[in-house]
Amino acid sequence: MLLKRLEAYGFKSFADRTEIEFDKGITAIVGPNGTGKSNITDAIRWVLGEQNVRSLRADKTEDVIFTGSSQRRALNAAEVCLTFD
């Protein structure tokens, strides 16, 4: 079973609907600090049923929902979908 796609909306730093395709040959996700790399693994763990919010680097369950910024209002829900092959 291979993870083919991740779709996230409102989960942590993913304020906009974000889609990531995991094509053959993907071995790492790289980028500058603070761009959401760890939030990708947190989203996968959350969807697969992680119950301990501390494992998702949060203090309370509500912390997985996008809390807003100076340019964007906070959201009231988080959604993550995984597609496996």
HTML snippet that shows the backbone in 3Dmol.js (N, CA, C, O; Angstrom):
<script src="https://3Dmol.org/build/3Dmol-min.js"></script>
<div id="view" style="width:600px;height:400px;position:relative"></div>
<script>
const pdb = `
ATOM      1  N   MET A   1       0.849  -1.168   0.000  1.00  0.00           N
ATOM      2  CA  MET A   1       0.000   0.000   0.000  1.00  0.00           C
ATOM      3  C   MET A   1       0.903   1.242   0.000  1.00  0.00           C
ATOM      4  O   MET A   1       1.811   1.369   0.821  1.00  0.00           O
ATOM      5  N   LEU A   2       0.632   2.135  -0.926  1.00  0.00           N
ATOM      6  CA  LEU A   2       1.419   3.363  -1.074  1.00  0.00           C
ATOM      7  C   LEU A   2       0.534   4.587  -0.879  1.00  0.00           C
ATOM      8  O   LEU A   2      -0.603   4.630  -1.350  1.00  0.00           O
ATOM      9  N   LEU A   3       1.070   5.576  -0.182  1.00  0.00           N
ATOM     10  CA  LEU A   3       0.377   6.854  -0.061  1.00  0.00           C
ATOM     11  C   LEU A   3       0.542   7.602  -1.378  1.00  0.00           C
ATOM     12  O   LEU A   3       1.662   7.889  -1.802  1.00  0.00           O
ATOM     13  N   LYS A   4      -0.577   7.913  -2.018  1.00  0.00           N
ATOM     14  CA  LYS A   4      -0.537   8.577  -3.320  1.00  0.00           C
ATOM     15  C   LYS A   4      -0.802  10.082  -3.231  1.00  0.00           C
ATOM     16  O   LYS A   4      -0.254  10.864  -4.008  1.00  0.00           O
ATOM     17  N   ARG A   5      -1.657  10.482  -2.267  1.00  0.00           N
ATOM     18  CA  ARG A   5      -2.093  11.877  -2.261  1.00  0.00           C
ATOM     19  C   ARG A   5      -2.525  12.295  -0.860  1.00  0.00           C
ATOM     20  O   ARG A   5      -3.099  11.505  -0.110  1.00  0.00           O
ATOM     21  N   LEU A   6      -2.242  13.532  -0.526  1.00  0.00           N
ATOM     22  CA  LEU A   6      -2.713  14.130   0.721  1.00  0.00           C
ATOM     23  C   LEU A   6      -3.428  15.423   0.363  1.00  0.00           C
ATOM     24  O   LEU A   6      -2.909  16.238  -0.399  1.00  0.00           O
ATOM     25  N   GLU A   7      -4.617  15.605   0.914  1.00  0.00           N
ATOM     26  CA  GLU A   7      -5.364  16.855   0.747  1.00  0.00           C
ATOM     27  C   GLU A   7      -5.631  17.390   2.148  1.00  0.00           C
ATOM     28  O   GLU A   7      -6.139  16.660   2.999  1.00  0.00           O
ATOM     29  N   ALA A   8      -5.296  18.651   2.399  1.00  0.00           N
ATOM     30  CA  ALA A   8      -5.497  19.253   3.715  1.00  0.00           C
ATOM     31  C   ALA A   8      -6.127  20.626   3.567  1.00  0.00           C
ATOM     32  O   ALA A   8      -5.810  21.379   2.647  1.00  0.00           O
ATOM     33  N   TYR A   9      -7.021  20.933   4.488  1.00  0.00           N
ATOM     34  CA  TYR A   9      -7.656  22.245   4.524  1.00  0.00           C
ATOM     35  C   TYR A   9      -7.935  22.599   5.988  1.00  0.00           C
ATOM     36  O   TYR A   9      -8.670  21.888   6.674  1.00  0.00           O
ATOM     37  N   GLY A  10      -7.354  23.683   6.453  1.00  0.00           N
ATOM     38  CA  GLY A  10      -7.603  24.130   7.814  1.00  0.00           C
ATOM     39  C   GLY A  10      -6.803  23.401   8.871  1.00  0.00           C
ATOM     40  O   GLY A  10      -6.993  23.649  10.062  1.00  0.00           O
ATOM     41  N   PHE A  11      -5.912  22.506   8.469  1.00  0.00           N
ATOM     42  CA  PHE A  11      -5.094  21.762   9.430  1.00  0.00           C
ATOM     43  C   PHE A  11      -3.793  22.513   9.662  1.00  0.00           C
ATOM     44  O   PHE A  11      -2.988  22.677   8.745  1.00  0.00           O
ATOM     45  N   LYS A  12      -3.594  22.965  10.887  1.00  0.00           N
ATOM     46  CA  LYS A  12      -2.396  23.702  11.299  1.00  0.00           C
ATOM     47  C   LYS A  12      -2.067  24.826  10.321  1.00  0.00           C
ATOM     48  O   LYS A  12      -2.825  25.793  10.249  1.00  0.00           O
ATOM     49  N   SER A  13      -0.977  24.744   9.572  1.00  0.00           N
ATOM     50  CA  SER A  13      -0.559  25.838   8.691  1.00  0.00           C
ATOM     51  C   SER A  13      -1.223  25.798   7.313  1.00  0.00           C
ATOM     52  O   SER A  13      -0.970  26.676   6.488  1.00  0.00           O
ATOM     53  N   PHE A  14      -2.056  24.810   7.050  1.00  0.00           N
ATOM     54  CA  PHE A  14      -2.692  24.681   5.733  1.00  0.00           C
ATOM     55  C   PHE A  14      -4.028  25.421   5.708  1.00  0.00           C
ATOM     56  O   PHE A  14      -5.085  24.791   5.727  1.00  0.00           O
ATOM     57  N   ALA A  15      -3.986  26.742   5.667  1.00  0.00           N
ATOM     58  CA  ALA A  15      -5.204  27.547   5.650  1.00  0.00           C
ATOM     59  C   ALA A  15      -5.944  27.391   4.325  1.00  0.00           C
ATOM     60  O   ALA A  15      -7.175  27.356   4.301  1.00  0.00           O
ATOM     61  N   ASP A  16      -5.207  27.299   3.232  1.00  0.00           N
ATOM     62  CA  ASP A  16      -5.807  27.068   1.917  1.00  0.00           C
ATOM     63  C   ASP A  16      -5.860  25.575   1.659  1.00  0.00           C
ATOM     64  O   ASP A  16      -5.099  24.805   2.246  1.00  0.00           O
ATOM     65  N   ARG A  17      -6.760  25.172   0.780  1.00  0.00           N
ATOM     66  CA  ARG A  17      -6.803  23.764   0.393  1.00  0.00           C
ATOM     67  C   ARG A  17      -5.472  23.425  -0.281  1.00  0.00           C
ATOM     68  O   ARG A  17      -5.078  24.056  -1.262  1.00  0.00           O
ATOM     69  N   THR A  18      -4.794  22.421   0.262  1.00  0.00           N
ATOM     70  CA  THR A  18      -3.472  22.022  -0.218  1.00  0.00           C
ATOM     71  C   THR A  18      -3.515  20.580  -0.667  1.00  0.00           C
ATOM     72  O   THR A  18      -4.039  19.722   0.043  1.00  0.00           O
ATOM     73  N   GLU A  19      -2.970  20.303  -1.838  1.00  0.00           N
ATOM     74  CA  GLU A  19      -2.920  18.937  -2.363  1.00  0.00           C
ATOM     75  C   GLU A  19      -1.469  18.586  -2.661  1.00  0.00           C
ATOM     76  O   GLU A  19      -0.756  19.329  -3.335  1.00  0.00           O
ATOM     77  N   ILE A  20      -1.050  17.431  -2.140  1.00  0.00           N
ATOM     78  CA  ILE A  20       0.315  16.955  -2.380  1.00  0.00           C
ATOM     79  C   ILE A  20       0.229  15.579  -3.005  1.00  0.00           C
ATOM     80  O   ILE A  20      -0.358  14.665  -2.426  1.00  0.00           O
ATOM     81  N   GLU A  21       0.811  15.428  -4.183  1.00  0.00           N
ATOM     82  CA  GLU A  21       0.866  14.140  -4.874  1.00  0.00           C
ATOM     83  C   GLU A  21       2.194  13.467  -4.537  1.00  0.00           C
ATOM     84  O   GLU A  21       3.255  14.072  -4.695  1.00  0.00           O
ATOM     85  N   PHE A  22       2.142  12.240  -4.084  1.00  0.00           N
ATOM     86  CA  PHE A  22       3.351  11.478  -3.784  1.00  0.00           C
ATOM     87  C   PHE A  22       3.600  10.507  -4.941  1.00  0.00           C
ATOM     88  O   PHE A  22       3.164   9.356  -4.908  1.00  0.00           O
ATOM     89  N   ASP A  23       4.302  10.990  -5.956  1.00  0.00           N
ATOM     90  CA  ASP A  23       4.614  10.157  -7.115  1.00  0.00           C
ATOM     91  C   ASP A  23       5.737   9.192  -6.770  1.00  0.00           C
ATOM     92  O   ASP A  23       6.380   9.317  -5.728  1.00  0.00           O
ATOM     93  N   LYS A  24       5.963   8.237  -7.647  1.00  0.00           N
ATOM     94  CA  LYS A  24       7.072   7.301  -7.446  1.00  0.00           C
ATOM     95  C   LYS A  24       8.370   8.084  -7.360  1.00  0.00           C
ATOM     96  O   LYS A  24       8.579   9.046  -8.099  1.00  0.00           O
ATOM     97  N   GLY A  25       9.234   7.664  -6.455  1.00  0.00           N
ATOM     98  CA  GLY A  25      10.536   8.293  -6.325  1.00  0.00           C
ATOM     99  C   GLY A  25      10.616   9.378  -5.262  1.00  0.00           C
ATOM    100  O   GLY A  25      11.701   9.902  -5.010  1.00  0.00           O
ATOM    101  N   ILE A  26       9.502   9.731  -4.633  1.00  0.00           N
ATOM    102  CA  ILE A  26       9.556  10.732  -3.558  1.00  0.00           C
ATOM    103  C   ILE A  26      10.165  10.069  -2.328  1.00  0.00           C
ATOM    104  O   ILE A  26       9.635   9.077  -1.827  1.00  0.00           O
ATOM    105  N   THR A  27      11.268  10.611  -1.847  1.00  0.00           N
ATOM    106  CA  THR A  27      11.919  10.045  -0.664  1.00  0.00           C
ATOM    107  C   THR A  27      12.039  11.047   0.470  1.00  0.00           C
ATOM    108  O   THR A  27      12.328  10.657   1.601  1.00  0.00           O
ATOM    109  N   ALA A  28      11.826  12.324   0.199  1.00  0.00           N
ATOM    110  CA  ALA A  28      11.961  13.337   1.240  1.00  0.00           C
ATOM    111  C   ALA A  28      11.157  14.578   0.873  1.00  0.00           C
ATOM    112  O   ALA A  28      10.875  14.837  -0.297  1.00  0.00           O
ATOM    113  N   ILE A  29      10.801  15.330   1.896  1.00  0.00           N
ATOM    114  CA  ILE A  29      10.169  16.629   1.711  1.00  0.00           C
ATOM    115  C   ILE A  29      11.110  17.635   2.341  1.00  0.00           C
ATOM    116  O   ILE A  29      11.418  17.547   3.529  1.00  0.00           O
ATOM    117  N   VAL A  30      11.566  18.589   1.548  1.00  0.00           N
ATOM    118  CA  VAL A  30      12.542  19.568   2.035  1.00  0.00           C
ATOM    119  C   VAL A  30      12.000  20.981   1.852  1.00  0.00           C
ATOM    120  O   VAL A  30      11.145  21.230   1.001  1.00  0.00           O
ATOM    121  N   GLY A  31      12.512  21.896   2.665  1.00  0.00           N
ATOM    122  CA  GLY A  31      12.128  23.293   2.555  1.00  0.00           C
ATOM    123  C   GLY A  31      12.636  24.062   3.752  1.00  0.00           C
ATOM    124  O   GLY A  31      13.143  23.468   4.704  1.00  0.00           O
ATOM    125  N   PRO A  32      12.507  25.382   3.716  1.00  0.00           N
ATOM    126  CA  PRO A  32      12.974  26.217   4.818  1.00  0.00           C
ATOM    127  C   PRO A  32      12.196  25.948   6.110  1.00  0.00           C
ATOM    128  O   PRO A  32      11.100  25.386   6.093  1.00  0.00           O
ATOM    129  N   ASN A  33      12.790  26.364   7.219  1.00  0.00           N
ATOM    130  CA  ASN A  33      12.113  26.245   8.507  1.00  0.00           C
ATOM    131  C   ASN A  33      10.802  27.024   8.492  1.00  0.00           C
ATOM    132  O   ASN A  33      10.713  28.105   7.910  1.00  0.00           O
ATOM    133  N   GLY A  34       9.785  26.456   9.143  1.00  0.00           N
ATOM    134  CA  GLY A  34       8.509  27.143   9.278  1.00  0.00           C
ATOM    135  C   GLY A  34       7.595  27.056   8.079  1.00  0.00           C
ATOM    136  O   GLY A  34       6.623  27.807   8.005  1.00  0.00           O
ATOM    137  N   THR A  35       7.868  26.165   7.128  1.00  0.00           N
ATOM    138  CA  THR A  35       7.029  26.078   5.930  1.00  0.00           C
ATOM    139  C   THR A  35       6.008  24.950   5.977  1.00  0.00           C
ATOM    140  O   THR A  35       5.230  24.793   5.037  1.00  0.00           O
ATOM    141  N   GLY A  36       5.990  24.152   7.060  1.00  0.00           N
ATOM    142  CA  GLY A  36       4.947  23.139   7.205  1.00  0.00           C
ATOM    143  C   GLY A  36       5.363  21.710   6.919  1.00  0.00           C
ATOM    144  O   GLY A  36       4.499  20.842   6.789  1.00  0.00           O
ATOM    145  N   LYS A  37       6.641  21.437   6.817  1.00  0.00           N
ATOM    146  CA  LYS A  37       7.088  20.062   6.533  1.00  0.00           C
ATOM    147  C   LYS A  37       6.605  19.098   7.615  1.00  0.00           C
ATOM    148  O   LYS A  37       6.066  18.037   7.297  1.00  0.00           O
ATOM    149  N   SER A  38       6.787  19.445   8.865  1.00  0.00           N
ATOM    150  CA  SER A  38       6.350  18.572   9.966  1.00  0.00           C
ATOM    151  C   SER A  38       4.832  18.468  10.027  1.00  0.00           C
ATOM    152  O   SER A  38       4.297  17.455  10.477  1.00  0.00           O
ATOM    153  N   ASN A  39       4.135  19.510   9.576  1.00  0.00           N
ATOM    154  CA  ASN A  39       2.675  19.470   9.581  1.00  0.00           C
ATOM    155  C   ASN A  39       2.133  18.437   8.596  1.00  0.00           C
ATOM    156  O   ASN A  39       1.015  17.950   8.762  1.00  0.00           O
ATOM    157  N   ILE A  40       2.914  18.103   7.577  1.00  0.00           N
ATOM    158  CA  ILE A  40       2.508  17.047   6.645  1.00  0.00           C
ATOM    159  C   ILE A  40       2.469  15.709   7.375  1.00  0.00           C
ATOM    160  O   ILE A  40       1.498  14.963   7.249  1.00  0.00           O
ATOM    161  N   THR A  41       3.509  15.403   8.131  1.00  0.00           N
ATOM    162  CA  THR A  41       3.510  14.135   8.877  1.00  0.00           C
ATOM    163  C   THR A  41       2.478  14.162   9.990  1.00  0.00           C
ATOM    164  O   THR A  41       1.865  13.135  10.280  1.00  0.00           O
ATOM    165  N   ASP A  42       2.269  15.315  10.622  1.00  0.00           N
ATOM    166  CA  ASP A  42       1.224  15.416  11.646  1.00  0.00           C
ATOM    167  C   ASP A  42      -0.150  15.158  11.041  1.00  0.00           C
ATOM    168  O   ASP A  42      -0.980  14.495  11.662  1.00  0.00           O
ATOM    169  N   ALA A  43      -0.401  15.667   9.846  1.00  0.00           N
ATOM    170  CA  ALA A  43      -1.693  15.456   9.178  1.00  0.00           C
ATOM    171  C   ALA A  43      -1.912  13.976   8.881  1.00  0.00           C
ATOM    172  O   ALA A  43      -3.016  13.462   9.064  1.00  0.00           O
ATOM    173  N   ILE A  44      -0.882  13.301   8.432  1.00  0.00           N
ATOM    174  CA  ILE A  44      -0.996  11.869   8.143  1.00  0.00           C
ATOM    175  C   ILE A  44      -1.300  11.106   9.428  1.00  0.00           C
ATOM    176  O   ILE A  44      -2.191  10.257   9.447  1.00  0.00           O
ATOM    177  N   ARG A  45      -0.576  11.397  10.488  1.00  0.00           N
ATOM    178  CA  ARG A  45      -0.804  10.715  11.765  1.00  0.00           C
ATOM    179  C   ARG A  45      -2.202  10.992  12.296  1.00  0.00           C
ATOM    180  O   ARG A  45      -2.846  10.091  12.833  1.00  0.00           O
ATOM    181  N   TRP A  46      -2.686  12.229  12.154  1.00  0.00           N
ATOM    182  CA  TRP A  46      -4.011  12.618  12.646  1.00  0.00           C
ATOM    183  C   TRP A  46      -5.113  11.829  11.939  1.00  0.00           C
ATOM    184  O   TRP A  46      -6.041  11.323  12.569  1.00  0.00           O
ATOM    185  N   VAL A  47      -4.985  11.740  10.621  1.00  0.00           N
ATOM    186  CA  VAL A  47      -5.992  11.015   9.834  1.00  0.00           C
ATOM    187  C   VAL A  47      -5.982   9.517  10.147  1.00  0.00           C
ATOM    188  O   VAL A  47      -7.021   8.859  10.104  1.00  0.00           O
ATOM    189  N   LEU A  48      -4.816   8.995  10.457  1.00  0.00           N
ATOM    190  CA  LEU A  48      -4.709   7.570  10.775  1.00  0.00           C
ATOM    191  C   LEU A  48      -5.118   7.265  12.218  1.00  0.00           C
ATOM    192  O   LEU A  48      -5.050   6.116  12.654  1.00  0.00           O
ATOM    193  N   GLY A  49      -5.542   8.294  12.959  1.00  0.00           N
ATOM    194  CA  GLY A  49      -6.143   8.053  14.264  1.00  0.00           C
ATOM    195  C   GLY A  49      -5.324   8.412  15.478  1.00  0.00           C
ATOM    196  O   GLY A  49      -5.651   7.968  16.578  1.00  0.00           O
ATOM    197  N   GLU A  50      -4.282   9.191  15.331  1.00  0.00           N
ATOM    198  CA  GLU A  50      -3.493   9.588  16.508  1.00  0.00           C
ATOM    199  C   GLU A  50      -4.397  10.311  17.505  1.00  0.00           C
ATOM    200  O   GLU A  50      -5.055  11.287  17.145  1.00  0.00           O
ATOM    201  N   GLN A  51      -4.436   9.851  18.732  1.00  0.00           N
ATOM    202  CA  GLN A  51      -5.298  10.422  19.762  1.00  0.00           C
ATOM    203  C   GLN A  51      -4.554  11.382  20.692  1.00  0.00           C
ATOM    204  O   GLN A  51      -5.174  12.260  21.291  1.00  0.00           O
ATOM    205  N   ASN A  52      -3.251  11.229  20.818  1.00  0.00           N
ATOM    206  CA  ASN A  52      -2.460  12.052  21.726  1.00  0.00           C
ATOM    207  C   ASN A  52      -2.058  13.339  21.004  1.00  0.00           C
ATOM    208  O   ASN A  52      -1.201  13.315  20.121  1.00  0.00           O
ATOM    209  N   VAL A  53      -2.677  14.462  21.379  1.00  0.00           N
ATOM    210  CA  VAL A  53      -2.386  15.720  20.679  1.00  0.00           C
ATOM    211  C   VAL A  53      -0.947  16.176  20.897  1.00  0.00           C
ATOM    212  O   VAL A  53      -0.410  16.914  20.071  1.00  0.00           O
ATOM    213  N   ARG A  54      -0.324  15.763  21.968  1.00  0.00           N
ATOM    214  CA  ARG A  54       1.089  16.096  22.183  1.00  0.00           C
ATOM    215  C   ARG A  54       1.958  15.464  21.099  1.00  0.00           C
ATOM    216  O   ARG A  54       2.975  16.038  20.710  1.00  0.00           O
ATOM    217  N   SER A  55       1.567  14.285  20.606  1.00  0.00           N
ATOM    218  CA  SER A  55       2.293  13.633  19.515  1.00  0.00           C
ATOM    219  C   SER A  55       2.169  14.418  18.217  1.00  0.00           C
ATOM    220  O   SER A  55       2.988  14.272  17.310  1.00  0.00           O
ATOM    221  N   LEU A  56       1.138  15.249  18.140  1.00  0.00           N
ATOM    222  CA  LEU A  56       0.927  16.098  16.962  1.00  0.00           C
ATOM    223  C   LEU A  56       1.469  17.504  17.188  1.00  0.00           C
ATOM    224  O   LEU A  56       1.139  18.431  16.449  1.00  0.00           O
ATOM    225  N   ARG A  57       2.307  17.658  18.218  1.00  0.00           N
ATOM    226  CA  ARG A  57       2.922  18.935  18.556  1.00  0.00           C
ATOM    227  C   ARG A  57       1.871  20.003  18.838  1.00  0.00           C
ATOM    228  O   ARG A  57       1.960  21.127  18.344  1.00  0.00           O
ATOM    229  N   ALA A  58       0.866  19.627  19.647  1.00  0.00           N
ATOM    230  CA  ALA A  58      -0.205  20.547  20.031  1.00  0.00           C
ATOM    231  C   ALA A  58      -0.467  20.406  21.532  1.00  0.00           C
ATOM    232  O   ALA A  58      -0.151  19.379  22.133  1.00  0.00           O
ATOM    233  N   ASP A  59      -1.041  21.438  22.122  1.00  0.00           N
ATOM    234  CA  ASP A  59      -1.379  21.391  23.546  1.00  0.00           C
ATOM    235  C   ASP A  59      -2.800  20.907  23.779  1.00  0.00           C
ATOM    236  O   ASP A  59      -3.079  20.238  24.774  1.00  0.00           O
ATOM    237  N   LYS A  60      -3.702  21.248  22.857  1.00  0.00           N
ATOM    238  CA  LYS A  60      -5.090  20.799  22.968  1.00  0.00           C
ATOM    239  C   LYS A  60      -5.616  20.488  21.572  1.00  0.00           C
ATOM    240  O   LYS A  60      -5.035  20.918  20.576  1.00  0.00           O
ATOM    241  N   THR A  61      -6.698  19.752  21.502  1.00  0.00           N
ATOM    242  CA  THR A  61      -7.241  19.294  20.222  1.00  0.00           C
ATOM    243  C   THR A  61      -7.493  20.452  19.253  1.00  0.00           C
ATOM    244  O   THR A  61      -7.254  20.314  18.053  1.00  0.00           O
ATOM    245  N   GLU A  62      -7.969  21.578  19.758  1.00  0.00           N
ATOM    246  CA  GLU A  62      -8.279  22.729  18.899  1.00  0.00           C
ATOM    247  C   GLU A  62      -7.040  23.296  18.211  1.00  0.00           C
ATOM    248  O   GLU A  62      -7.163  24.029  17.230  1.00  0.00           O
ATOM    249  N   ASP A  63      -5.850  22.967  18.710  1.00  0.00           N
ATOM    250  CA  ASP A  63      -4.612  23.502  18.131  1.00  0.00           C
ATOM    251  C   ASP A  63      -4.299  22.932  16.749  1.00  0.00           C
ATOM    252  O   ASP A  63      -3.409  23.452  16.075  1.00  0.00           O
ATOM    253  N   VAL A  64      -4.984  21.902  16.306  1.00  0.00           N
ATOM    254  CA  VAL A  64      -4.732  21.379  14.962  1.00  0.00           C
ATOM    255  C   VAL A  64      -5.512  22.158  13.903  1.00  0.00           C
ATOM    256  O   VAL A  64      -5.308  21.944  12.708  1.00  0.00           O
ATOM    257  N   ILE A  65      -6.398  23.054  14.326  1.00  0.00           N
ATOM    258  CA  ILE A  65      -7.173  23.883  13.395  1.00  0.00           C
ATOM    259  C   ILE A  65      -6.440  25.207  13.189  1.00  0.00           C
ATOM    260  O   ILE A  65      -5.949  25.802  14.149  1.00  0.00           O
ATOM    261  N   PHE A  66      -6.365  25.668  11.942  1.00  0.00           N
ATOM    262  CA  PHE A  66      -5.693  26.929  11.609  1.00  0.00           C
ATOM    263  C   PHE A  66      -6.251  28.056  12.481  1.00  0.00           C
ATOM    264  O   PHE A  66      -7.456  28.304  12.489  1.00  0.00           O
ATOM    265  N   THR A  67      -5.367  28.734  13.212  1.00  0.00           N
ATOM    266  CA  THR A  67      -5.789  29.732  14.195  1.00  0.00           C
ATOM    267  C   THR A  67      -5.826  31.158  13.675  1.00  0.00           C
ATOM    268  O   THR A  67      -6.172  32.078  14.417  1.00  0.00           O
ATOM    269  N   GLY A  68      -5.480  31.351  12.424  1.00  0.00           N
ATOM    270  CA  GLY A  68      -5.533  32.688  11.851  1.00  0.00           C
ATOM    271  C   GLY A  68      -4.173  33.369  11.857  1.00  0.00           C
ATOM    272  O   GLY A  68      -3.217  32.884  12.462  1.00  0.00           O
ATOM    273  N   SER A  69      -4.110  34.482  11.184  1.00  0.00           N
ATOM    274  CA  SER A  69      -2.889  35.290  11.115  1.00  0.00           C
ATOM    275  C   SER A  69      -3.309  36.748  10.953  1.00  0.00           C
ATOM    276  O   SER A  69      -4.498  37.065  10.977  1.00  0.00           O
ATOM    277  N   SER A  70      -2.340  37.618  10.789  1.00  0.00           N
ATOM    278  CA  SER A  70      -2.674  39.030  10.622  1.00  0.00           C
ATOM    279  C   SER A  70      -3.412  39.296   9.305  1.00  0.00           C
ATOM    280  O   SER A  70      -4.139  40.282   9.188  1.00  0.00           O
ATOM    281  N   GLN A  71      -3.224  38.414   8.312  1.00  0.00           N
ATOM    282  CA  GLN A  71      -3.891  38.592   7.018  1.00  0.00           C
ATOM    283  C   GLN A  71      -5.104  37.690   6.818  1.00  0.00           C
ATOM    284  O   GLN A  71      -5.883  37.906   5.890  1.00  0.00           O
ATOM    285  N   ARG A  72      -5.278  36.663   7.690  1.00  0.00           N
ATOM    286  CA  ARG A  72      -6.361  35.692   7.477  1.00  0.00           C
ATOM    287  C   ARG A  72      -7.102  35.439   8.769  1.00  0.00           C
ATOM    288  O   ARG A  72      -6.513  35.444   9.850  1.00  0.00           O
ATOM    289  N   ARG A  73      -8.400  35.218   8.648  1.00  0.00           N
ATOM    290  CA  ARG A  73      -9.179  34.889   9.834  1.00  0.00           C
ATOM    291  C   ARG A  73      -8.995  33.408  10.177  1.00  0.00           C
ATOM    292  O   ARG A  73      -8.620  32.603   9.324  1.00  0.00           O
ATOM    293  N   ALA A  74      -9.260  33.069  11.415  1.00  0.00           N
ATOM    294  CA  ALA A  74      -9.161  31.675  11.867  1.00  0.00           C
ATOM    295  C   ALA A  74     -10.262  30.841  11.213  1.00  0.00           C
ATOM    296  O   ALA A  74     -11.317  31.364  10.853  1.00  0.00           O
ATOM    297  N   LEU A  75     -10.014  29.561  11.065  1.00  0.00           N
ATOM    298  CA  LEU A  75     -11.015  28.637  10.541  1.00  0.00           C
ATOM    299  C   LEU A  75     -11.642  27.877  11.704  1.00  0.00           C
ATOM    300  O   LEU A  75     -11.079  27.841  12.797  1.00  0.00           O
ATOM    301  N   ASN A  76     -12.794  27.274  11.477  1.00  0.00           N
ATOM    302  CA  ASN A  76     -13.468  26.556  12.557  1.00  0.00           C
ATOM    303  C   ASN A  76     -13.486  25.045  12.355  1.00  0.00           C
ATOM    304  O   ASN A  76     -14.163  24.326  13.090  1.00  0.00           O
ATOM    305  N   ALA A  77     -12.745  24.563  11.363  1.00  0.00           N
ATOM    306  CA  ALA A  77     -12.694  23.121  11.115  1.00  0.00           C
ATOM    307  C   ALA A  77     -11.397  22.778  10.393  1.00  0.00           C
ATOM    308  O   ALA A  77     -10.791  23.623   9.734  1.00  0.00           O
ATOM    309  N   ALA A  78     -10.990  21.538  10.529  1.00  0.00           N
ATOM    310  CA  ALA A  78      -9.815  21.032   9.815  1.00  0.00           C
ATOM    311  C   ALA A  78     -10.223  19.765   9.083  1.00  0.00           C
ATOM    312  O   ALA A  78     -11.029  18.978   9.578  1.00  0.00           O
ATOM    313  N   GLU A  79      -9.659  19.581   7.905  1.00  0.00           N
ATOM    314  CA  GLU A  79      -9.985  18.412   7.081  1.00  0.00           C
ATOM    315  C   GLU A  79      -8.703  17.887   6.445  1.00  0.00           C
ATOM    316  O   GLU A  79      -7.918  18.655   5.890  1.00  0.00           O
ATOM    317  N   VAL A  80      -8.499  16.596   6.528  1.00  0.00           N
ATOM    318  CA  VAL A  80      -7.366  15.944   5.879  1.00  0.00           C
ATOM    319  C   VAL A  80      -7.876  14.667   5.229  1.00  0.00           C
ATOM    320  O   VAL A  80      -8.568  13.876   5.871  1.00  0.00           O
ATOM    321  N   CYS A  81      -7.540  14.460   3.961  1.00  0.00           N
ATOM    322  CA  CYS A  81      -7.910  13.236   3.243  1.00  0.00           C
ATOM    323  C   CYS A  81      -6.649  12.605   2.682  1.00  0.00           C
ATOM    324  O   CYS A  81      -5.787  13.297   2.141  1.00  0.00           O
ATOM    325  N   LEU A  82      -6.543  11.291   2.811  1.00  0.00           N
ATOM    326  CA  LEU A  82      -5.434  10.535   2.255  1.00  0.00           C
ATOM    327  C   LEU A  82      -5.955   9.600   1.189  1.00  0.00           C
ATOM    328  O   LEU A  82      -7.048   9.049   1.323  1.00  0.00           O
ATOM    329  N   THR A  83      -5.180   9.413   0.123  1.00  0.00           N
ATOM    330  CA  THR A  83      -5.504   8.447  -0.913  1.00  0.00           C
ATOM    331  C   THR A  83      -4.368   7.440  -0.987  1.00  0.00           C
ATOM    332  O   THR A  83      -3.205   7.807  -1.155  1.00  0.00           O
ATOM    333  N   PHE A  84      -4.720   6.159  -0.860  1.00  0.00           N
ATOM    334  CA  PHE A  84      -3.740   5.086  -0.930  1.00  0.00           C
ATOM    335  C   PHE A  84      -3.965   4.275  -2.185  1.00  0.00           C
ATOM    336  O   PHE A  84      -5.077   4.216  -2.711  1.00  0.00           O
ATOM    337  N   ASP A  85      -2.898   3.647  -2.665  1.00  0.00           N
ATOM    338  CA  ASP A  85      -2.978   2.753  -3.824  1.00  0.00           C
ATOM    339  C   ASP A  85      -2.506   1.390  -3.372  1.00  0.00           C
ATOM    340  O   ASP A  85      -2.477   0.451  -4.168  1.00  0.00           O
TER     341      ASP A  85
END
`;
const viewer = $3Dmol.createViewer("view");
viewer.addModel(pdb, "pdb");
viewer.setStyle({}, {cartoon: {color: "spectrum"}});
viewer.zoomTo();
viewer.render();
</script>
